[in-house]
Each structure stands twice: as C-alpha cells, then as structure tokens.
Amino acid sequence: MNPPSLAFMASSPIAIPTLNALYNSPYRPSCLYTKPPKPSGRGLKLLPSPLHQHANALGIPVYTPLDWHNPETLSQFQNLRLDCALVFAYGHILPPAVLELPSFGCLNIHASLLPKLRGAAPINRAIEYGFSTTGISLMHMSKELDAGPILSQWEIPIPPLCDTPALSHIIAEKSADIIVDALHAFFNQKLSPLPQNHSLATYAHKISKNESPINWNLHADVIEKKCRALLPSPACSFSLNQISLKLLNAKNISESSPPHNLEPGTIINHKIFTVACAQNSTLQLITLQKPSKKPSPALNFLSQFSPLPRKLS
C-alpha cells in the first residue's frame, strides 16, 4: 500500500519541526502551501519566510496562493489528488470547496485544548489569561473556524513566567513529537472524531498593534502577563519623556512591596525602576528597547535623565 499523499499548509516558523518530522516519515509532504514572500529590507526585496526557505532546502515544492477562491488555485489543488491536507498556523481560512477535495479531508493542528481559545492567537492569549496549561488539538476541519471534531489532544503545562516565544517553542517541539504517530492512527482509522462542545468555546482573537500601549490603570499582574503575551511583536509600549519604549521584560512585585497610594504610571523607586499600577500594585521594569536599538536594562534609561522623570505615559 502506497503512503497517503499529503500537503502541508503552514506559514509560521512554529511549523518547521513538524515539517522535519513529516519529511522523515512515511507522510512526507508532496508540497507546502504557505503565505507569499513579503517585501523586506531597505531594497524591499521579496523574502520567503523561514518555513518557505526550509521547504526549498528539503526539495519540497512550495505554492503561495493569495486567494483560495481563485479558480486556478482550486484547480491546481484538485489536480494534486491529495489524500489529506495538514494545516498548522497557515494564516488562511480555507473555503468549503477546498476542505472537501482531499479524500481523507483536511486536518488542523491547533495550539490549544479546543474548544478553548479558538482563533488566530491561542498561544498569546493563553499567556495573557494566565493559563497554567494549554495543549495541542488535532481536529478534522469544518467550515466553521476551529469548530470541527477533535481526533486527539495533548496537554502541555505552561512554565511560570513563560512568554509567547518560549511557549511557541514548546508547542513546536511537542507537535513534531506527536504528529507522525497521530497520522498513522488517523489513516488506520484508530482515531474517533469527537464533536466539540460549542457552548464551552472561547476565542483567541488576533493580536493587534492597538494592544501595545500600556494602561497603567490595570493591576501590575495583568500588565506583566500582557507584556509576556505580546512578545516578540508588537510588544507592550509606553512613553518616557516623550520617548517611545518597548517593555520586553517586567515583574509584578506587588506582594513584596508596601502600598504606595500613588497615581498609576508614577515611578515609585528610581533605583530599581518600579512603577505604580492599579489597586496599589507595583511593576518592576527590567528590559526596555528604544526604536531601532537593541534591548537594554531598564535602569540604563533612567540614568540618562536629570532631573529624574516622575511619570510614565
């Protein structure tokens, strides 16, 4: 029996370990579908993504359609006569006509324990919401977003103070570990699809640049989690003496700090760069970044000012 023909659909670097696992298995993809190259650098040359470049290095054909409703794109996909398409952080919503073409349908690797955190940013939101566990769901895709029946799930603990890049790495490695055995079970009809309980669904909406500015009127714990969730981009940001800064690392030290009764955004202690937040909470700023500069210890910025600033915005 010939191995099933499989297309891999992904755009994020998180999918590279999974592509490697597939490549070295009976389920080597016949092609990769990914987002088109974007202009990059001063010359604005079209630069393929790291995943695209990796597929090229492996000799896997790469397709980069802009519009899945385009008849030529649909025809090309149909002519592949696929048994299955495997989707992982692709960034395109596939129309029903595409989902129905592979003989075994389309599967999705989703970075949450569905029905929790459906949508575009499950890793970021798990960090932001303070989850202690998340996971991976392998689901049969349906026309509704992330709502198809679940084939299997794997729970993943979230380490304390974990940020989005670190959790993305954990999930990337876990996906690579489980996907070959999961596909083997699927193609041998050993996985029973379980409908999701839609009443329990929550949504992980796409990260927006509008979320970047820090609201000091929130509790320090909320701001710290948001700081870790928005890494590496857009990152949380604020202004100090009209200088825009990204906050790359911060720590909620409210439990070890005395009540301050100060207006949120006021600098409490210049020696350790602590800031007043809502409900008498305290946030310590650890790493900052100026536009187009490398990250630097937060205390380095305060030493540049005389007199020392009192308020952040």
C-alpha positions as CSV (number, residue, x, y, z in Angstrom):
1,M,0.0,0.0,0.0
2,N,1.4,3.4,-1.0
3,P,1.7,6.0,1.7
4,P,-1.0,8.7,1.7
5,S,-0.3,11.8,-0.4
6,L,-0.2,14.8,1.9
7,A,0.0,18.6,1.5
8,F,1.3,20.6,4.4
9,M,-0.2,24.1,4.9
10,A,1.7,26.4,7.2
11,S,3.4,29.8,7.4
12,S,4.8,30.3,10.9
13,P,8.3,29.1,12.0
14,I,6.4,27.1,14.7
15,A,5.7,24.5,11.9
16,I,9.4,23.9,11.0
17,P,9.9,21.0,13.5
18,T,6.7,19.4,12.3
19,L,7.7,19.7,8.7
20,N,11.0,17.9,9.6
21,A,9.1,15.1,11.4
22,L,6.9,14.6,8.4
23,Y,9.8,14.7,5.9
24,N,11.5,11.9,7.8
25,S,8.3,9.8,8.0
26,P,6.0,7.8,5.6
27,Y,4.0,11.0,5.5
28,R,6.5,13.2,3.6
29,P,4.5,16.1,2.2
30,S,4.2,16.3,-1.6
31,C,4.1,20.1,-1.3
32,L,3.9,23.0,1.1
33,Y,1.3,25.7,0.9
34,T,2.4,28.9,2.6
35,K,1.9,32.7,2.5
36,P,3.6,34.6,-0.3
37,P,7.0,36.2,0.3
38,K,6.9,39.7,1.8
39,P,9.0,42.8,0.9
40,S,11.9,43.0,3.3
41,G,14.9,45.2,4.0
42,R,15.9,48.6,2.5
43,G,15.5,47.3,-1.0
44,L,12.1,45.8,-0.2
45,K,13.1,42.6,-1.9
46,L,10.6,39.7,-1.7
47,L,11.9,37.4,1.1
48,P,10.5,33.9,1.6
49,S,9.6,33.1,5.2
50,P,12.0,30.8,7.2
51,L,9.5,27.9,6.6
52,H,9.4,28.5,2.9
53,Q,13.2,28.6,2.7
54,H,13.4,25.4,4.8
55,A,11.0,23.6,2.4
56,N,13.1,24.7,-0.5
57,A,16.2,23.3,1.2
58,L,14.4,20.0,1.6
59,G,13.3,20.0,-2.1
60,I,9.6,20.2,-1.3
61,P,7.6,22.1,-3.9
62,V,6.1,25.3,-2.5
63,Y,2.9,27.1,-3.5
64,T,1.9,30.6,-2.3
65,P,-1.6,31.4,-3.4
66,L,-3.1,34.7,-2.4
67,D,-6.7,33.8,-2.9
68,W,-8.2,30.3,-2.3
69,H,-11.4,31.4,-4.1
70,N,-9.4,31.8,-7.3
71,P,-10.4,29.1,-9.8
72,E,-6.8,28.5,-10.9
73,T,-5.8,27.9,-7.3
74,L,-8.6,25.5,-6.7
75,S,-7.8,23.7,-10.0
76,Q,-4.1,23.3,-9.0
77,F,-5.1,21.9,-5.6
78,Q,-7.6,19.5,-7.1
79,N,-5.0,18.2,-9.6
80,L,-2.8,17.1,-6.8
81,R,-5.3,14.4,-5.9
82,L,-4.4,14.5,-2.3
83,D,-5.4,12.1,0.4
84,C,-5.1,14.7,3.1
85,A,-4.1,18.3,3.8
86,L,-2.5,19.0,7.2
87,V,-2.8,22.7,8.4
88,F,-0.7,24.3,11.1
89,A,-0.6,28.1,11.6
90,Y,-1.2,28.7,7.9
91,G,-3.0,32.1,8.2
92,H,-5.6,31.5,5.5
93,I,-9.2,30.4,6.0
94,L,-9.8,27.6,3.6
95,P,-13.2,27.6,1.8
96,P,-15.5,24.5,2.0
97,A,-14.6,23.6,-1.6
98,V,-11.0,23.1,-0.6
99,L,-11.9,21.2,2.6
100,E,-13.8,18.6,0.6
101,L,-11.2,17.8,-2.0
102,P,-8.7,15.5,-0.2
103,S,-10.2,12.0,0.2
104,F,-9.5,12.0,3.9
105,G,-10.3,15.7,4.3
106,C,-8.2,18.4,5.9
107,L,-6.7,18.2,9.4
108,N,-5.6,21.1,11.6
109,I,-3.0,21.2,14.4
110,H,-4.3,23.9,16.7
111,A,-2.3,25.2,19.7
112,S,-4.9,24.9,22.4
113,L,-7.2,22.4,24.1
114,L,-10.3,23.1,21.9
115,P,-12.9,24.4,22.3
116,K,-10.9,26.8,24.4
117,L,-9.0,29.5,22.5
118,R,-10.3,29.1,19.0
119,G,-8.9,31.6,16.6
120,A,-5.6,33.2,15.5
121,A,-3.6,33.7,18.7
122,P,-4.1,30.8,21.1
123,I,-0.5,30.9,22.4
124,N,-0.5,34.6,23.1
125,R,-3.9,34.5,24.8
126,A,-3.0,31.5,27.0
127,I,-0.1,33.6,28.4
128,E,-2.2,36.8,28.7
129,Y,-5.0,35.0,30.5
130,G,-2.6,33.3,33.0
131,F,-3.4,29.7,32.0
132,S,-1.3,27.1,33.8
133,T,-1.9,24.5,31.0
134,T,-2.6,24.6,27.3
135,G,-2.1,22.0,24.6
136,I,-2.4,20.8,21.1
137,S,-5.6,19.6,19.3
138,L,-5.7,17.6,16.1
139,M,-9.1,18.2,14.5
140,H,-10.9,17.4,11.3
141,M,-11.6,20.8,9.7
142,S,-15.1,22.2,9.1
143,K,-16.3,25.4,7.5
144,E,-16.7,27.0,11.0
145,L,-13.4,28.3,12.4
146,D,-11.7,25.7,14.7
147,A,-15.0,24.0,15.3
148,G,-14.5,20.6,13.7
149,P,-14.5,17.3,15.5
150,I,-11.4,16.5,17.7
151,L,-9.3,13.5,16.8
152,S,-6.8,13.7,19.6
153,Q,-5.5,16.2,22.2
154,W,-2.2,16.6,24.2
155,E,-2.0,18.7,27.3
156,I,1.1,20.9,27.8
157,P,2.0,22.6,31.1
158,I,2.9,26.3,30.8
159,P,6.0,27.1,32.9
160,P,5.9,30.0,35.3
161,L,6.7,33.4,33.7
162,C,6.7,31.8,30.3
163,D,6.4,34.2,27.3
164,T,5.0,33.7,23.8
165,P,8.3,32.8,22.1
166,A,9.1,30.2,24.8
167,L,5.7,28.6,24.7
168,S,5.7,28.6,20.9
169,H,9.0,26.6,21.1
170,I,7.5,24.1,23.5
171,I,4.4,23.6,21.3
172,A,6.5,23.4,18.1
173,E,8.6,20.6,19.6
174,K,5.5,18.8,21.0
175,S,3.8,18.9,17.6
176,A,6.8,17.3,16.0
177,D,6.9,14.6,18.6
178,I,3.3,13.5,18.2
179,I,2.3,14.1,14.6
180,V,3.7,11.0,12.9
181,D,2.0,8.6,15.3
182,A,-1.2,10.6,15.2
183,L,-1.3,10.5,11.4
184,H,-0.6,6.7,11.5
185,A,-3.5,6.2,13.9
186,F,-5.8,8.5,11.7
187,F,-5.1,6.8,8.4
188,N,-5.6,3.4,10.1
189,Q,-9.0,4.6,11.4
190,K,-7.9,4.3,15.1
191,L,-9.0,7.8,16.0
192,S,-12.6,8.5,16.7
193,P,-13.7,12.1,16.0
194,L,-15.4,13.7,19.0
195,P,-17.7,16.7,18.4
196,Q,-16.7,19.9,20.3
197,N,-19.0,21.3,23.0
198,H,-19.6,24.6,21.3
199,S,-21.1,26.1,24.5
200,L,-17.7,26.0,26.1
201,A,-15.9,27.7,23.2
202,T,-13.7,30.7,23.9
203,Y,-11.8,32.8,21.3
204,A,-8.2,33.9,20.9
205,H,-8.6,37.0,18.8
206,K,-5.7,38.1,16.5
207,I,-3.1,40.3,18.2
208,S,-3.5,43.9,17.2
209,K,-0.9,46.8,17.4
210,N,-3.6,48.7,19.2
211,E,-3.0,46.5,22.2
212,S,0.6,47.6,22.6
213,P,0.2,50.8,24.7
214,I,0.3,50.0,28.4
215,N,-2.7,51.0,30.5
216,W,-1.1,51.7,33.9
217,N,-4.7,51.8,35.4
218,L,-4.6,48.0,35.3
219,H,-3.1,45.7,38.0
220,A,0.6,45.0,37.7
221,D,-0.1,41.3,37.3
222,V,-2.3,42.0,34.3
223,I,0.4,44.2,32.7
224,E,3.1,41.7,33.3
225,K,1.1,38.9,31.6
226,K,0.3,41.2,28.7
227,C,4.0,42.1,28.4
228,R,4.9,38.4,28.1
229,A,2.0,37.7,25.7
230,L,2.8,40.4,23.2
231,L,6.4,39.2,22.6
232,P,8.1,39.4,20.2
233,S,5.7,41.7,18.4
234,P,4.1,44.2,18.8
235,A,5.4,44.2,22.4
236,C,3.9,46.4,25.2
237,S,5.0,50.0,24.9
238,F,4.9,53.3,26.8
239,S,6.4,56.8,26.7
240,L,9.1,58.2,29.0
241,N,9.8,62.0,28.5
242,Q,8.2,61.7,25.0
243,I,10.5,58.7,24.1
244,S,8.6,55.7,22.9
245,L,9.9,52.5,24.5
246,K,9.0,48.8,24.3
247,L,8.7,46.9,27.5
248,L,10.3,43.5,26.9
249,N,10.5,42.2,30.5
250,A,8.7,43.2,33.7
251,K,7.9,41.7,37.0
252,N,4.9,42.1,39.3
253,I,6.4,42.6,42.7
254,S,3.2,43.8,44.5
255,E,3.4,41.1,47.2
256,S,6.9,42.2,48.3
257,S,6.2,45.9,48.0
258,P,4.5,48.2,50.5
259,P,1.3,50.1,49.5
260,H,2.2,53.2,47.6
261,N,-1.1,55.1,47.2
262,L,0.3,56.8,44.1
263,E,-1.4,57.6,40.8
264,P,-0.9,54.8,38.2
265,G,2.1,55.4,36.0
266,T,4.1,57.2,38.7
267,I,7.7,55.9,39.2
268,I,8.0,54.7,42.8
269,N,11.6,53.8,43.1
270,H,14.2,55.0,40.6
271,K,16.9,52.7,41.9
272,I,15.0,49.6,40.8
273,F,12.6,51.2,38.4
274,T,9.3,50.3,39.9
275,V,6.0,51.8,38.7
276,A,2.7,52.3,40.4
277,C,-0.2,50.4,38.9
278,A,-3.9,50.0,39.9
279,Q,-5.0,48.7,43.3
280,N,-1.7,49.7,44.9
281,S,0.1,47.1,42.8
282,T,3.8,47.5,41.7
283,L,5.5,46.6,38.5
284,Q,9.3,46.5,38.1
285,L,10.6,47.3,34.6
286,I,13.5,45.1,33.7
287,T,14.3,45.3,30.0
288,L,13.4,48.1,27.5
289,Q,14.1,48.8,23.9
290,K,14.2,52.1,22.0
291,P,13.1,52.2,18.4
292,S,15.8,50.7,16.1
293,K,18.0,49.9,19.1
294,K,19.0,46.7,20.9
295,P,17.3,45.8,24.2
296,S,18.9,47.3,27.3
297,P,18.4,47.1,31.1
298,A,15.7,49.5,32.1
299,L,17.8,51.3,34.7
300,N,20.1,52.5,31.9
301,F,17.4,54.7,30.6
302,L,16.7,56.4,33.9
303,S,20.4,57.3,34.3
304,Q,20.2,59.5,31.2
305,F,17.8,62.0,32.7
306,S,18.4,64.9,35.0
307,P,16.2,65.6,36.8
308,L,14.8,62.1,37.0
309,P,11.3,61.7,35.5
310,R,8.4,61.0,37.8
311,K,5.6,59.8,35.4
312,L,5.2,57.4,32.5
313,S,2.5,57.6,29.8
